Structures are given as C-alpha cells and as structure tokens.
Amino acid sequence: MKKLAIGLLILVLFQWLGELGVRVFKLPIPGALLGMIFLLILLSVNKSLLPWLETASSQLIRYIALLFVPITTGAFFLGPTISNDMPTILAVLAIATVLAQWFMAIIIKSVNAADD
Amino acid sequence: MIEMAVQQWQLISGTSWPLMLTISGFAVCFWFYQRCGQRSLLHPLLIATPLIYLAMRLIELDFSTYYQGNGVLNWLLGPATVALAVPLSHQLRQLPKLFKPLTAALLLGGLFATFINLLLIKLFGLSDTILLSLAAKSVTSPIAIGLTQQIGGLASLLAVATMVTGLIGIVVARSLFRMTNIDDDRWQGVILGVTAHAIGTAKAFETSPRCGAFATLGMGINGIWTSLFLPASIGLFIR
C-alpha cells in the first residue's frame, strides 16, 4: 500500500513535470507523454526509483482498459453524422491495419536479409 | 433535518453513481473475459461499453453527467501514460543488439501505419473531423487520447477506433506471420506492438515473455514517434 501510494505520487510528479515542460517549450505533444520520456531517461541512468514504481505502474497497466470505458462509451453518443459513416470507418481501420502489418513484415525481412 | 439528508443523498448519488456503474460493469466483464479464456472478441472493453450504455438508457443517465462522474478515471490516464516508462525501461538494454533493424522497423512502420490510414480516410471521402479523430488510432490509447485532443479530434471516436484496430490486429497477425515467414518471436512482438498497441502487446505476452517485451518496446517507441511527427504533418491532410 505504501509502495502503491509513493509510486502513484512519483508518476503524478513526472506528469506535472511533463505538463510544465510542454507549456514552457511550447511542444506539440501531450504533457503526460513528455513526463513518460523524463521518467524513462531517469530510469535508464539511475534505477533506484524502480522498486518504488513497480507496484503502481503494474497495477495501472493491468487495469488500463478500465480507464478507457467512459471515453469509449461516448461512442454511442456521437450523433448520426458520424454513426452513418461507421461502416466506412471500420473498413478503413481494417484495411489500414492489415497493410501496416504486411509493410512491417516486409521491412523486417529486407533489413534482416541485408544484414546477413 | 430530513431535507438536508435528502440533499446530501442527491449530491452523493449524483457524483458516485456513474463511477460505480463503470467499475462494476467493467469488473463483471473482466471476470467473464478471464473465465472464457481471454478470447479477443470478449475483450472487457468491447462488452462493457454497450452494457453500460444500456444501463444508462435504463436509469436515464445522460452522457455529460456520466462522463463528469467518471472524472477520476480520465484523470488516471495521465499517470498511466507515465507508468509505461517502467516496462519500457526494462526493455532498453535489448536495444543495442538489434539497433539497426529495430530502428528501421519502428520508424518506417510507425510512419506507414499512420499515413496509410490517413490516405485511406481521404480515399473513402470521410470528413476532416473523422480524419482528426482516427489519425492516432495505432498509438496506445493513453497517449492517443492526449494526442487526439491536441490535434482537435473526437476522443470517443478515437477510443473506439483504437479498440477496433487492436482487435483486428490480433485476429489477422497469426496468418500474416505465417504468410510472410516472420517466425522470430521478437519481430512478431514488434509488429504487434506497433500495429495493435496494448491489445497486441497482451496477445504477444501469450506467445512468450520475450515476444511481449518486444511488443512493449514497439508500442512505447511508436507512441513517442507518432506524437512527434503526427501534429507536424496532419496539416497536409486537412483542407
């Protein structure tokens, strides 16, 4: 419990640092993402914070789908202009995802072949 | 006295019902998902949201009240994004060994995944609002939601698109790996992480811990990379 609380506190602190950084340097990325980059840099130089973060981060990531429930429920309230386009949207998503996987497979094959 | 108690009750019920609805709905679906051997089509997000929608219709709860009542869950998306640094930091030592192929796969793969999506949206003649809402669909949701709000898309539409992308990604991946002869579990992980984000990463962990670790790496780097190039290039696609 103590580790969870301290871990969450560290995560919030880094989010705040990220939001501060985004505002000060006028960066076009979400503040929490910059906070993640800050924490990643710190953890790659010094691992002493890691034991404190393990519990909070693994619990947050394990139940992360719960955090998307309110926003995803909003999809039922998007209104007719967008829900009429839903079949097209789903088709685009399916084609784009398959093409992206196929493209990555080709890249990986050719880079590995060039290395051998 | 009684009047005050009634007022208090209304205040509490007005703010905590939506949260209870979300958590209990999700808990039931999560339990069901695990009972049924974690099949992709029974993903808790996929069954919990229509269930909650029906419950909202039943108790006549409107979306803005519901959404505000769930403020704490939305707020937690920030710390959850920062938390991704922890699994990522465990994978960073894998980087030097595979630096060249991994960089090529991540940077080119991330660019292609986003641009093919934007081009298809244009090709099918969908509106700019939809384009802005779907642009970040292959990025992991906590990052994608922040990114979508930044470029001016609808977060709810993005959330659905991300979920659908992840599900399609894991359904197609297996036969794609067979057809293209990608049999190394590390590369399978990278592809799943970049194209199917968190849902793909969860699937990758079912193959092997190493596959899951590379999926985490792919998902994390792709999130950072897309956040850098997408806001700068989205202007090319809108009128």
Interface residues (C-beta under 8 A of the other chain):
Chain A: L8 L11 V12 F14 Q15 G18 P28 I29 P30 G31 A32 L33 G35 M36 I37 L39 L40 L43 S44 K47 L50 L53 E54 A56 S57 S58 L60 I61 I64 A65 L66 L67 F68 V69 P70 I71 T72 T73 G74 A75 F76 F77 L78 T81 I82 D85 T88 I89 L90 A91 V92 L93 A94 I95 A96 T97 V98 L99 A100 Q101 W102 F103 M104 A105 I106 I107 I108 K109 V111 N112 D115
Chain B: P18 T22 I23 G25 F26 F30 H43 P44 L45 A48 T49 P50 I52 Y53 M56 F63 Y66 Y67 N70 L73 N74 L76 L77 G78 P79 A80 T81 V82 A83 L84 A85 V86 P87 L88 S89 L92 K100 P101 A104 A105 L108 G109 F112 A113 I116 N117 L120 I121 F124 L126 S127 T129 I130 L134 K137 S138 S141 P142 I143 I145 G146 L147 Q149 Q150 L154 A155 S156 L157 A159 V160 A161 M163 V164 T165 I168 G169 V172 A173 L176 F177 T180 N181 I182 W187 V190 I191 V194 T195 A196 A198 G223 I224 S227 L228 P231 A232
